[in-house]
């Protein structure tokens, strides 16, 4: 996603150290390693153990130039310490869920395939969506669906979930999808988006505390970004983009001698990429730079 744009803005170079906070399948990491050859270092983070395993296999030819950590990106500083690095010359966040994760029914992320109501990015820890859907009060369900999914029929959907679970707990993605579909107006069911899209997104974001993790991750990334380094963030959701935009603006306002927003407006995928990959249509790239002249003795968040 936005592969060429990320490479252009991140400016990988030899001897540089780069942090990919959402390494996924390793495609962007591979590009960074190629451009920063022969001795650029890449530190990769992902909370999904399957993604780490896949990236490890894909990038094994780069040997000691790559270090991978199965970790939540809100622990950027801890990862950097474990990697033996004080700062990074470039940092990338590529937010959201990957196509590979959506295509695995057992992850419970897709409303179009039957699977358990899991939705955890790391399937080994934390509460599942099944737990959330079957235990939270109606008001909390409605709030999650409204705030994280920006779903206009959040109250109707929450009411239907509570009514159905009184008879039998919701266990599968298709169970939940069916309840959502039957709870909204008939006209809404034939719209451009599947009626369950926003609600599934909301529950996934709640299960994984995606907005909270993003804010913490950005704050920690800012602290380890080297002078002259750039922080690139790709978001797919308006709430995520808002967190990024406000964080960048706050830094540039509070310490204009230290921070520069390089993308006054977010960078969007090319028409060619949007045609080839419909999921790319909502992607937005924002870039922040720590000014090159900022001395090591003055480093730290403003």
Phi, psi and omega per residue, in radians:
X1 nan 2.149 3.141
X2 0.900 0.658 -3.026
X3 -1.050 -0.876 -3.117
X4 -1.180 -0.678 3.134
X5 -1.109 -0.736 3.116
X6 -1.095 -0.762 3.137
X7 -1.074 -0.685 -3.141
X8 -1.164 -0.809 -3.076
X9 -1.350 -0.618 -3.111
X10 -1.281 -0.518 3.108
X11 0.966 0.980 3.114
X12 -1.048 2.516 3.137
X13 -2.508 2.830 3.118
X14 -1.122 2.575 -3.093
X15 1.251 0.006 3.127
X16 -1.421 2.819 3.067
X17 -2.083 2.196 -3.051
X18 -2.197 2.493 -3.085
X19 -2.046 2.006 3.064
X20 -1.775 1.833 -3.008
X21 -1.386 -0.169 3.116
X22 -2.453 1.278 -2.943
X23 -1.175 -0.462 3.071
X24 0.927 -2.237 -3.132
X25 -1.438 -0.055 3.037
X26 1.563 0.117 -3.096
X27 -1.119 -0.855 3.141
X28 -1.209 -0.662 3.100
X29 -1.030 -0.721 3.126
X30 -1.092 -0.722 3.105
X31 -1.070 -0.765 3.137
X32 -1.099 -0.749 3.133
X33 -1.128 -0.659 3.130
X34 -1.152 -0.813 -3.084
X35 -1.222 -0.551 -3.101
X36 -1.604 0.187 3.119
X37 -1.076 2.616 0.186
X38 -1.722 -0.058 -2.983
X39 -2.339 0.250 3.051
X40 -1.163 2.544 -3.112
X41 -1.885 2.439 3.049
X42 -2.198 2.246 3.061
X43 -1.881 2.121 -3.083
X44 -1.953 2.410 3.125
X45 -2.183 2.464 2.940
X46 -2.818 2.416 3.138
X47 -1.437 -0.147 3.141
X48 -1.564 1.969 -3.124
X49 -1.036 -0.581 3.127
X50 -1.180 -0.664 3.109
X51 -1.133 -0.739 3.120
X52 -1.081 -0.757 3.138
X53 -1.105 -0.732 3.137
X54 -1.147 -0.784 -3.140
X55 -1.121 -0.655 3.121
X56 -1.039 -0.746 3.126
X57 -1.193 -0.784 -3.090
X58 -1.139 -0.617 -3.005
X59 -1.824 0.182 -3.030
X60 -1.091 -0.444 -3.124
X61 -1.203 -0.250 -3.140
X62 -1.496 -0.074 3.011
X63 0.953 -2.215 -3.043
X64 -1.255 -0.110 3.133
X65 -1.337 -0.166 -3.089
X66 -2.169 2.326 3.038
X67 -2.251 2.210 -3.083
X68 -2.039 2.486 -3.114
X69 -2.378 2.201 3.048
X70 -1.464 1.700 -2.989
X71 -2.746 2.715 3.022
X72 -1.302 2.360 -3.066
X73 -1.207 -0.043 3.028
X74 -1.299 -0.109 3.121
X75 -1.926 0.775 -3.115
X76 -0.995 -0.806 -3.092
X77 -1.087 -0.743 3.120
X78 -1.067 -0.755 3.125
X79 -1.101 -0.770 3.128
X80 -1.080 -0.697 3.095
X81 -1.104 -0.758 3.135
X82 -1.145 -0.522 3.117
X83 -1.449 -0.095 3.121
X84 1.312 0.489 -3.110
X85 -2.139 2.410 3.137
X86 -1.508 -0.652 -3.087
X87 -2.588 2.876 -3.133
X88 -2.111 2.503 3.136
X89 -1.448 -0.244 3.096
X90 -2.838 2.474 -3.108
X91 -2.338 2.391 -3.142
X92 -2.199 2.337 2.944
X93 -2.074 2.162 3.042
X94 -2.072 1.702 -2.900
X95 -1.419 3.043 3.062
X96 1.579 -2.835 -3.093
X97 -1.940 2.515 -3.107
X98 -1.536 2.791 3.089
X99 -1.076 -0.624 3.131
X100 -1.087 -0.690 3.123
X101 -1.213 -0.691 3.116
X102 -1.123 -0.535 -3.070
X103 -1.419 -0.010 3.120
X104 -1.825 1.791 -3.081
X105 -0.978 -0.552 -3.093
X106 -1.182 -0.250 3.110
X107 -1.399 -0.353 3.100
X108 1.268 0.424 -3.083
X109 -1.663 -0.280 -3.071
X110 -1.866 2.335 3.095
X111 -1.486 -0.032 -3.105
X112 -1.773 -0.142 3.117
X113 -2.204 2.495 -3.111
X114 -1.355 2.230 3.129
X115 -2.884 3.022 3.125
X116 -1.208 2.642 3.107
X117 -1.386 1.340 -3.090
X118 -1.748 -1.363 3.070
X119 1.311 0.041 3.120
X120 -1.316 2.374 3.048
X121 -1.195 -0.608 2.996
X122 -1.949 1.802 -3.045
X123 -1.191 0.012 -3.087
X124 -1.721 -0.107 -3.091
X125 -2.635 2.746 3.086
X126 1.552 2.976 3.139
X127 -1.403 2.559 3.125
X128 -1.554 2.947 3.053
X129 -1.140 -0.551 3.107
X130 -1.043 -0.742 3.112
X131 -1.100 -0.770 -3.119
X132 -1.119 -0.857 -3.062
X133 -1.111 -0.597 -3.025
X134 -1.687 -0.062 -3.091
X135 -2.161 -0.496 -3.068
X136 -1.243 2.546 3.075
X137 -1.094 2.768 -3.105
X138 -0.995 -0.711 -3.113
X139 -1.109 -0.676 3.133
X140 -1.230 -0.684 3.079
X141 -1.051 -0.790 -3.130
X142 -1.101 -0.696 3.141
X143 -1.119 -0.784 3.135
X144 -1.062 -0.829 -3.104
X145 -1.118 -0.666 -3.126
X146 -1.278 -0.833 -3.039
X147 -1.280 -0.814 -3.056
X148 -1.549 -0.451 -3.135
X149 -1.807 -0.220 -3.066
X150 0.859 0.782 -3.076
X151 -1.630 2.146 -3.083
X152 -1.178 -0.476 -3.110
X153 -1.795 0.584 -3.071
X154 -1.025 -0.714 -3.104
X155 -1.207 -0.712 3.124
X156 -1.110 -0.723 -3.122
X157 -1.172 -0.782 3.133
X158 -1.080 -0.731 3.133
X159 -1.084 -0.732 -3.138
X160 -1.169 -0.696 3.126
X161 -1.057 -0.809 -3.125
X162 -1.136 -0.700 -3.139
X163 -1.104 -0.769 -3.109
X164 -1.239 -0.712 -3.068
X165 -1.201 -0.344 3.058
X166 -1.105 -0.551 3.127
X167 -1.469 -0.735 -3.117
X168 -2.832 2.339 -3.124
X169 -1.042 2.563 3.069
X170 -1.426 2.150 -3.038
X171 -1.968 -0.492 -3.004
X172 -2.144 2.850 3.112
X173 -1.086 -0.699 -3.130
X174 -1.225 -0.544 3.045
X175 -1.056 -0.870 -3.123
X176 -1.148 -0.759 3.135
X177 -1.034 -0.715 -3.131
X178 -1.127 -0.749 3.132
X179 -1.082 -0.759 3.141
X180 -1.087 -0.850 -3.101
X181 -1.036 -0.712 -3.087
X182 -1.350 -0.246 -3.081
X183 -1.610 -0.262 -3.079
X184 -1.740 2.817 3.133
X185 -1.026 2.638 -3.117
X186 -1.015 -0.661 -3.114
X187 -1.130 -0.531 -3.113
X188 -1.270 -0.445 -3.094
X189 -1.251 -0.363 -3.074
X190 -1.839 0.311 -3.140
X191 -1.355 -3.092 -3.114
X192 -1.120 -0.673 3.123
X193 -1.673 2.530 2.997
X194 -1.075 2.421 -3.065
X195 -1.063 -0.304 3.142
X196 -1.598 -0.111 -3.031
X197 -0.967 -0.929 -3.040
X198 -1.216 -0.635 -3.134
X199 -1.213 -0.727 3.087
X200 -1.090 -0.729 3.098
X201 -1.044 -0.759 -3.114
X202 -1.102 -0.804 -3.131
X203 -1.152 -0.659 3.102
X204 -1.091 -0.752 -3.132
X205 -1.158 -0.639 3.128
X206 -1.229 -0.787 -3.129
X207 -1.010 -0.700 -3.061
X208 -1.731 0.096 -3.117
X209 0.798 0.911 -2.986
X210 -1.159 -0.688 -3.130
X211 -1.266 -0.692 3.095
X212 -1.125 -0.746 3.111
X213 -1.122 -0.663 -3.131
X214 -1.116 -0.825 -3.124
X215 -1.077 -0.783 3.123
X216 -1.125 -0.730 3.139
X217 -1.093 -0.742 3.105
X218 -1.093 -0.769 -3.133
X219 -1.072 -0.721 3.138
X220 -1.255 -0.657 3.132
X221 -1.113 -0.695 3.127
X222 -1.023 -0.671 -3.102
X223 -1.231 -0.404 -3.090
X224 -1.879 0.115 3.133
X225 -1.382 2.208 -3.090
X226 -1.278 2.733 3.029
X227 -0.954 2.311 -3.079
X228 1.467 -0.103 -3.124
X229 -1.387 2.779 -3.119
X230 -2.166 2.456 3.085
X231 -1.912 2.044 -3.134
X232 -1.934 2.284 3.134
X233 -2.276 2.168 3.044
X234 -1.830 2.139 3.107
X235 -2.112 2.773 -3.122
X236 -2.176 -0.064 -3.024
X237 -2.236 2.468 -3.074
X238 -1.059 -0.610 3.139
X239 -1.198 -0.707 3.076
X240 -1.103 -0.824 -3.120
X241 -1.062 -0.615 3.128
X242 -1.140 -0.720 3.098
X243 -1.061 -0.800 -3.130
X244 -1.112 -0.858 -3.110
X245 -1.030 -0.819 -3.108
X246 -1.178 -0.654 3.113
X247 -1.123 -0.795 3.130
X248 -1.103 -0.770 -3.114
X249 -1.145 -0.685 3.124
X250 -1.071 -0.806 -3.134
X251 -1.109 -0.788 -3.124
X252 -1.141 -0.539 3.130
X253 -1.358 -0.756 -3.077
X254 -1.333 -0.526 -3.105
X255 -2.470 1.195 -3.096
X256 -1.121 -0.348 3.103
X257 -1.375 -0.198 -3.102
X258 -1.924 -0.574 -3.006
X259 -2.145 2.474 3.076
X260 -2.312 2.213 3.022
X261 -1.443 2.048 -3.069
X262 -1.518 -0.361 -3.132
X263 -1.987 1.651 -3.141
X264 -1.077 -0.606 2.982
X265 -2.132 2.562 -3.115
X266 -1.103 2.554 3.097
X267 -1.441 2.303 3.135
X268 -1.887 2.755 3.095
X269 -1.109 2.682 3.097
X270 -1.167 2.821 3.096
X271 -1.035 -0.680 3.131
X272 -1.072 -0.751 3.140
X273 -1.211 -0.662 3.131
X274 -1.132 -0.628 3.107
X275 -1.226 -0.669 -3.116
X276 -1.318 -0.510 -3.088
X277 -2.437 1.644 -3.101
X278 -0.963 -0.517 3.141
X279 -1.103 -0.387 -3.081
X280 -1.283 -0.237 -2.982
X281 -1.060 -0.493 -3.098
X282 -1.731 0.073 -3.103
X283 -1.229 2.423 3.082
X284 -2.348 2.248 3.124
X285 -1.894 2.198 3.044
X286 -2.104 2.534 -3.049
X287 -2.322 2.291 3.105
X288 -2.113 2.434 3.131
X289 -2.125 2.367 2.946
X290 -1.462 2.183 -3.028
X291 -0.991 2.379 -3.085
X292 -0.988 -0.544 -3.062
X293 -1.424 -0.003 -3.080
X294 -1.281 2.025 -3.033
X295 -1.231 2.697 3.135
X296 -1.060 -0.553 -3.122
X297 -1.254 -0.239 -3.117
X298 -1.898 0.112 -3.049
X299 -1.155 2.718 3.135
X300 2.279 2.850 -3.097
X301 -1.291 2.471 -3.128
X302 -1.185 nan nan
